[in-house]
């Protein structure tokens, strides 16, 4: 059995699921998801995969986790043992992502394992991409305003543009890790797309659209998507995925919005500076995407 620890917002959950799913397909093992970390979790919308996508989800029980990890199964012990300095103490099946860039040794982990990490690289699941795309089929049909926007998106050279602010802007701790994409980045990205796309029409997504309207002036047709709130926020990712081209933020949410677009000729512009720190993001950006 492979158990993938799931935590974070929807984009992070998707990476964690995709890495576990690909490994389970390669090894012939069942995949179960440990969602126990969402008990009392106040950020984002909680565990969303099962609600949003038509993907096979089996939830890991405490007994499943204990079977793999033994005395190391409790959440407190797991948090301590996740520290790099304590790697030597972990059980063989206790697999912690050792660094941000792709870790090829994931292909050689024990058949019974518990995965802890963010696994933010297409390389973890590129060989199973068709399965992952099928798993990430949105479950609920588009209705009302989202259905209308989807129809508009299909009629123009639609470019999704995502500005992530929220905790990136308001939490000093989060800002110190992630940082904010600059207005210069968005201006350069818009220019890059406009030079290659005939009559682009921009669909703007953000958790702070009033800031975007005030600070980012776009001389092309724009639609500001402002109605998907709370539990319906995932529909922004869905609408992004329907666009032909993409300008993403340093956010796994818009990364997936761009990745779920299956068009081979899509233009995806991503920020070269993804983190405020020095994490190596070369494996995060798929081949063919442009960084500015």
Secondary structure, 3 states (H helix, E strand, C coil): CEEEECCCCHHHHHHHHHHHHHHHHHHCCCEEEECHHHCCCCCCCCCCHHHHECCCCCECCHHHHHHHHHHHCCHHHHHHHCCHHHHHHCCCCEEECCCCCCCHHHHHCCCCEEEECCCCCHHHCHHHHHHHHHHCCECCCCCHHHHHHHHHHHHCEEEEEEECCHHHHHCHHHHHHHCCCCHHHHHHHHHHHHHHCCCEEEEEEECCHHHHHHHCCCCCCEEEECCCCHHHCHHHHHHHHHCCEEECCCCHHHHHHHHCCCCCCCCEEECCCCCCCCCCCCCCCCCCCEEC
